[in-house]
Structure formats: C-alpha cells, structure tokens
C-alpha cells in the first residue's frame, strides 16, 4: 500500500470553508485541484471530530513475538541473502536490504596473514614506520566515477549540469599511475604507458623510486614496501632488489587495504571527480 499525500492546514481549512458555503465535494475538488474522495474524507472528519488535523495513529500491533524476532535475526546473520518476502518487518530490528560488497576471495591463510602482520609490528615505534616508503599503482577514470559523489538538489533539478556527472561513450578512457610516499612526503608520480610487465616495473623503480628516496632524504636503513603482485615477486625483480641492497617489508597476501597509499589515491580520485 502506497503512502497517501497529506494536505497542508491551509487546504484543509479552505475545503471546510467552501463546504460551509454550500459547495459540493466535486466542485470543491475541481477548484482546489484535489480528488472528490479526499475532499469528502476531510469534511467527514471535520463533522465527526470538529477538527481537520490528522488523528494520532497507533499503527498495527507487531505480530512477531520476541522469540520469533530472535529466530529472524539468526537467519539473516547466517544467510544474508534471505529474500525480503521471508523477513516481514525486519527493518524494525535494525537490519535492511543492502547490496553485497565485492571483496577478494580469501582462503583461511589469507585471513590469518594480516592479523599476524599486525601482531608482528604492533609494538614498533613510530620512527620505524617513518623509514618505510609506500608505492603502488592505481587506475584513474578520465570520465565517470572515481569515487561516490552525492549532491543536494530538488527533484526537478535532477538533470541540472551542476548536479550531474558527465559521461562519454565507452567510458572515456583511463590512465594508470604509479606513485609513492612516506612520512616525509610524496614521491614521484609516473604515468604507465601500455601494459606493465616485470621489466617495466623494474624500470619504474629505477627511474622513480630511487630518485624519490633521495628527494625525500630517507637516509640509511629505509624500507621498501610492495604487495605480492606477480611482477613484484618475479625472480628478476627480487634479483634487482637484492643487487640494489633494498630492504623489503614482508607483505601479507590479499591485503591491499593495509597500504596507507590507498588513502592518498582516494583523495586524488575525489579531487579529480570534482
């Protein structure tokens, strides 16, 4: 059942005044742009209760017992994809239908690895983390959504250019960036042309990572972090890192959200979206 539109007090007063003047329901409705049934309901309420405001609504009593509510809660927690029809009035208990988030498929070892990583480094001093340089790659959409954007508008301004996000056919393209930063600041930002393989990755490190380390004055004992992408863990890449005498931070698999550069990428994408 759809929710009915409630009339403002001025319209209700006019309906009663016109009725007192001898007008019929249809005539009043045509004059005020309301349905005759609506006019009749207002007048009947006025005749019966001598008022035109909405009466307090008690609502239908809850038909689900506390025990039944507990059973519903358990079912939803165990089976989040339960249909709406199966769970009448579930919103009263703090749950609502949401789109399932897409997350990497994790094995038990992947779940435990980040926890072990955190426990291993939990007691490290802040100065130790200041020695780490954090690099990563990201994709920037030239048009479309790099991040969620919300606007305040009226319904009629839905397509006002300032309230809309411009799009182009086929997405408008994108660029891939490599960047890095540390507690001392941001390093170089490099645009990746074409598909990156292990050789290109090592070239990026040579031409961008090492100059960034010098520019940021990381000093001796700095630590290099990168994830477990196959290009990063290739034998040739490991050999290159060994020859450069780089200390690499051991990184848990399937843990992109642990890298603080993700916050930097998000800030960049939000600004581009504006």
PyMOL commands that set and color helices and strands:
alter all, ss='L'
color gray80, all
select helices_A, chain A and resi 9-20+25-32+36-49+66-78+90-93+108-121+126-129+155-157+161-163+169-172+198-215+230-233+235-243+256-258+261-273
alter helices_A, ss='H'
color red, helices_A
select strands_A, chain A and resi 132-141+174-182+185-192+223-225+247-248
alter strands_A, ss='S'
color yellow, strands_A
deselect
rebuild
show_as cartoon
